[in-house]
Amino acid sequence: MRLPSSASRAISLLVLLVLPGSAARGEVDWEDVLRITDNIVCTCSCPPTQVSACSCGRSGEMNEEVQNMLEEGKSDDQIYDFYTTQFGHSVLAAPRAEGFNLLGWVLPFVALALGGGVVVAAYRRLREDQAPPSGQSRKRKMIDPEIKERIKRELADLD
């Protein structure tokens, strides 16, 4: 059973209130644990959720593991490497911006720029196709002089 996000925040706050003794000793700040667990997906059987937001028992264990690793002096990258070694790259909430994963960060912006260029080019081409020949206004091109004369005669007959 999953708790609503407000309940998981309440649990996080409760854990934060229980752990101030370790923070007071200068060991590990709980915000550092949350910063790291925001980028790790919980390995429980719940739908994929970040460890910092999941309310299952496994997320509590993973929070403790991260806290212990931070107390041992391990860096963020070492902690991420530990979890990717155990569970693969799918355990990371966002891929690292390196190697092949860099395409996942760069290609959306390239596609957006190319798509914008195609839209601008198509718009300009349509505007050129609709432009009147040089020296003529749009109104003169649209109304045939014979029809204009006929309209004048019929309006005169109405009077």
Sequence and secondary structure as in RCSB ss.txt:
>XXXX:A:sequence
MRLPSSASRAISLLVLLVLPGSAARGEVDWEDVLRITDNIVCTCSCPPTQVSACSCGRSGEMNEEVQNMLEEGKS
DDQIYDFYTTQFGHSVLAAPRAEGFNLLGWVLPFVALALGGGVVVAAYRRLREDQAPPSGQSRKRKMIDPEIKER
IKRELADLD
>XXXX:A:secstr
    HHHHHHHHHHHHHHSHHHHHTTS  HHHHHHHHTTBB  SSSSS BTTT  SHHHHHHHHHHHHHHHTT  
HHHHHHHHHHHH GGGBSS  SSGGGHHHHHHHHHHHHHHHHHHHHHHHHHHHHHS  TT  HHHHHS HHHHHH
HHHHHHHH 
